Amino acid sequence: MMAHLIKQSPDCHGVIVGEAEPNKQHYLDELKSLQKQLNLDQNLTFTGHRSDIHALYGLARVTCHMSNKPEPFGRTVPEALATGCPVVAFDRGGAAESLQQGLPEGLVEPDNIELFAERVAQLAENPPMHIHLPKEFYLEEQVNRTLAVYESLLQSH
């Protein structure tokens, strides 16, 4: 996707945040090999583990969620949206459900890498004026709802 994006927006720089789990090190090695193969050494940075992800979302023009399989509700999409950072993701799984609520224009047909790069370029160039994230996506609301379930169970006994 970065190789396609660089053609449209030569000044962009991708940042991949997070460490590979011990059993996934081969995947990280594949990504770094692909980085060299596509000559993206100057356009892509692997940060490893970071505890300041909120700050990184604040610096990013767009967050990309590129899972190649449907995943359950994850934190990446709503966290980025909550900071005001637009997100582009394939239209499947939990990422799609979050984006349908918060920024539907960030959804891209699954596995269409060219369209993904195009959408990233569009949102980076023209950021959305408003990102709506329902209150149900925020931690406080989720905690309150969980506690309400426990309280109702305690009261029924």
NORQUIBEL-V294820 format. One record per residue. N is the residue number from 1. RES is the residue in one small letter. SS is DSSP state (h for helix, s for strand, l for the rest). PHI is phi in radians with two decimals (NA if undefined). OMEGA is omega in whole degrees, -180 to 180 (* if undefined). Layout:
BEGIN
n=N res=RES ss=SS phi=PHI omega=OMEGA
n=N res=RES ss=SS phi=PHI omega=OMEGA
END
This chain:
BEGIN
n=1 res=m ss=l phi=NA omega=-180
n=2 res=m ss=h phi=-1.09 omega=179
n=3 res=a ss=h phi=-1.07 omega=177
n=4 res=h ss=h phi=-1.20 omega=-178
n=5 res=l ss=h phi=-1.14 omega=180
n=6 res=i ss=h phi=-1.05 omega=178
n=7 res=k ss=h phi=-1.12 omega=-179
n=8 res=q ss=h phi=-1.52 omega=-176
n=9 res=s ss=l phi=-2.35 omega=-174
n=10 res=p ss=l phi=-1.03 omega=-177
n=11 res=d ss=l phi=-1.55 omega=-177
n=12 res=c ss=l phi=-1.40 omega=-180
n=13 res=h ss=l phi=-2.42 omega=180
n=14 res=g ss=s phi=-1.61 omega=178
n=15 res=v ss=s phi=-2.22 omega=177
n=16 res=i ss=s phi=-1.86 omega=-174
n=17 res=v ss=s phi=-1.79 omega=175
n=18 res=g ss=s phi=2.07 omega=178
n=19 res=e ss=l phi=-1.71 omega=175
n=20 res=a ss=l phi=-1.39 omega=173
n=21 res=e ss=l phi=-1.14 omega=-176
n=22 res=p ss=h phi=-0.90 omega=-179
n=23 res=n ss=h phi=-1.46 omega=-180
n=24 res=k ss=h phi=-2.05 omega=-178
n=25 res=q ss=h phi=-1.01 omega=179
n=26 res=h ss=h phi=-1.06 omega=179
n=27 res=y ss=h phi=-1.19 omega=177
n=28 res=l ss=h phi=-1.07 omega=178
n=29 res=d ss=h phi=-1.08 omega=177
n=30 res=e ss=h phi=-1.09 omega=180
n=31 res=l ss=h phi=-1.11 omega=180
n=32 res=k ss=h phi=-1.18 omega=176
n=33 res=s ss=h phi=-1.15 omega=178
n=34 res=l ss=h phi=-1.12 omega=177
n=35 res=q ss=h phi=-0.99 omega=179
n=36 res=k ss=h phi=-1.17 omega=-179
n=37 res=q ss=h phi=-1.02 omega=-179
n=38 res=l ss=l phi=-1.57 omega=179
n=39 res=n ss=l phi=1.02 omega=-179
n=40 res=l ss=l phi=-1.87 omega=-177
n=41 res=d ss=l phi=-0.97 omega=-179
n=42 res=q ss=l phi=-1.56 omega=-174
n=43 res=n ss=l phi=-2.03 omega=-173
n=44 res=l ss=s phi=-2.56 omega=179
n=45 res=t ss=s phi=-2.17 omega=173
n=46 res=f ss=s phi=-1.75 omega=-175
n=47 res=t ss=s phi=-1.59 omega=-170
n=48 res=g ss=s phi=1.29 omega=-178
n=49 res=h ss=l phi=-1.14 omega=176
n=50 res=r ss=l phi=-2.37 omega=177
n=51 res=s ss=l phi=-1.81 omega=-179
n=52 res=d ss=l phi=-1.97 omega=-176
n=53 res=i ss=h phi=-1.03 omega=178
n=54 res=h ss=h phi=-1.02 omega=179
n=55 res=a ss=h phi=-1.15 omega=179
n=56 res=l ss=h phi=-1.15 omega=176
n=57 res=y ss=h phi=-1.05 omega=180
n=58 res=g ss=h phi=-1.16 omega=179
n=59 res=l ss=h phi=-1.53 omega=-175
n=60 res=a ss=l phi=-1.29 omega=173
n=61 res=r ss=l phi=-1.46 omega=178
n=62 res=v ss=s phi=-2.64 omega=172
n=63 res=t ss=s phi=-1.81 omega=-180
n=64 res=c ss=s phi=-1.91 omega=175
n=65 res=h ss=s phi=-2.09 omega=-169
n=66 res=m ss=l phi=-2.02 omega=180
n=67 res=s ss=l phi=-1.05 omega=-180
n=68 res=n ss=l phi=-1.64 omega=176
n=69 res=k ss=l phi=-2.53 omega=178
n=70 res=p ss=l phi=-1.13 omega=178
n=71 res=e ss=l phi=-1.97 omega=175
n=72 res=p ss=l phi=-1.21 omega=179
n=73 res=f ss=l phi=-0.92 omega=178
n=74 res=g ss=l phi=-2.03 omega=-177
n=75 res=r ss=h phi=-1.61 omega=-173
n=76 res=t ss=h phi=-0.95 omega=-175
n=77 res=v ss=h phi=-1.13 omega=-179
n=78 res=p ss=h phi=-1.15 omega=178
n=79 res=e ss=h phi=-1.08 omega=-180
n=80 res=a ss=h phi=-1.11 omega=180
n=81 res=l ss=h phi=-1.07 omega=-179
n=82 res=a ss=h phi=-1.11 omega=178
n=83 res=t ss=l phi=-1.53 omega=-179
n=84 res=g ss=l phi=1.59 omega=180
n=85 res=c ss=l phi=-1.56 omega=178
n=86 res=p ss=s phi=-1.11 omega=-179
n=87 res=v ss=s phi=-2.25 omega=170
n=88 res=v ss=s phi=-2.05 omega=-180
n=89 res=a ss=s phi=-2.62 omega=174
n=90 res=f ss=s phi=-1.22 omega=-176
n=91 res=d ss=l phi=-1.40 omega=176
n=92 res=r ss=l phi=-2.86 omega=174
n=93 res=g ss=h phi=1.17 omega=-177
n=94 res=g ss=h phi=-1.08 omega=178
n=95 res=a ss=h phi=-1.05 omega=179
n=96 res=a ss=h phi=-1.13 omega=180
n=97 res=e ss=h phi=-1.07 omega=179
n=98 res=s ss=h phi=-1.16 omega=-179
n=99 res=l ss=h phi=-1.20 omega=177
n=100 res=q ss=h phi=-1.03 omega=179
n=101 res=q ss=h phi=-1.46 omega=-170
n=102 res=g ss=h phi=-1.83 omega=-177
n=103 res=l ss=l phi=-2.82 omega=-175
n=104 res=p ss=h phi=-1.01 omega=180
n=105 res=e ss=h phi=-1.21 omega=176
n=106 res=g ss=h phi=-1.48 omega=-179
n=107 res=l ss=s phi=-1.43 omega=-180
n=108 res=v ss=s phi=-2.29 omega=176
n=109 res=e ss=l phi=-0.85 omega=-177
n=110 res=p ss=l phi=-0.92 omega=174
n=111 res=d ss=l phi=1.18 omega=177
n=112 res=n ss=l phi=-1.57 omega=-174
n=113 res=i ss=h phi=-1.12 omega=-179
n=114 res=e ss=h phi=-1.10 omega=179
n=115 res=l ss=h phi=-1.16 omega=178
n=116 res=f ss=h phi=-1.03 omega=180
n=117 res=a ss=h phi=-1.06 omega=178
n=118 res=e ss=h phi=-1.07 omega=-179
n=119 res=r ss=h phi=-1.16 omega=177
n=120 res=v ss=h phi=-1.05 omega=180
n=121 res=a ss=h phi=-1.05 omega=180
n=122 res=q ss=h phi=-1.08 omega=-178
n=123 res=l ss=h phi=-1.23 omega=177
n=124 res=a ss=h phi=-1.20 omega=-179
n=125 res=e ss=h phi=-1.34 omega=-178
n=126 res=n ss=l phi=-2.27 omega=-178
n=127 res=p ss=l phi=-1.08 omega=179
n=128 res=p ss=l phi=-1.09 omega=180
n=129 res=m ss=l phi=-1.25 omega=-177
n=130 res=h ss=l phi=-2.53 omega=173
n=131 res=i ss=l phi=-1.99 omega=-179
n=132 res=h ss=l phi=-1.82 omega=176
n=133 res=l ss=l phi=-2.13 omega=-178
n=134 res=p ss=l phi=-1.01 omega=-176
n=135 res=k ss=h phi=-1.05 omega=-180
n=136 res=e ss=h phi=-1.11 omega=-179
n=137 res=f ss=h phi=-1.51 omega=-178
n=138 res=y ss=l phi=-1.54 omega=-176
n=139 res=l ss=h phi=-0.96 omega=-178
n=140 res=e ss=h phi=-1.01 omega=179
n=141 res=e ss=h phi=-1.15 omega=179
n=142 res=q ss=h phi=-1.14 omega=178
n=143 res=v ss=h phi=-1.13 omega=180
n=144 res=n ss=h phi=-1.05 omega=180
n=145 res=r ss=h phi=-1.18 omega=178
n=146 res=t ss=h phi=-1.13 omega=178
n=147 res=l ss=h phi=-1.08 omega=179
n=148 res=a ss=h phi=-1.09 omega=177
n=149 res=v ss=h phi=-1.11 omega=179
n=150 res=y ss=h phi=-1.08 omega=180
n=151 res=e ss=h phi=-1.09 omega=180
n=152 res=s ss=h phi=-1.17 omega=177
n=153 res=l ss=h phi=-1.18 omega=179
n=154 res=l ss=h phi=-1.15 omega=-179
n=155 res=q ss=h phi=-1.28 omega=-179
n=156 res=s ss=l phi=-1.42 omega=180
n=157 res=h ss=l phi=-1.98 omega=*
END
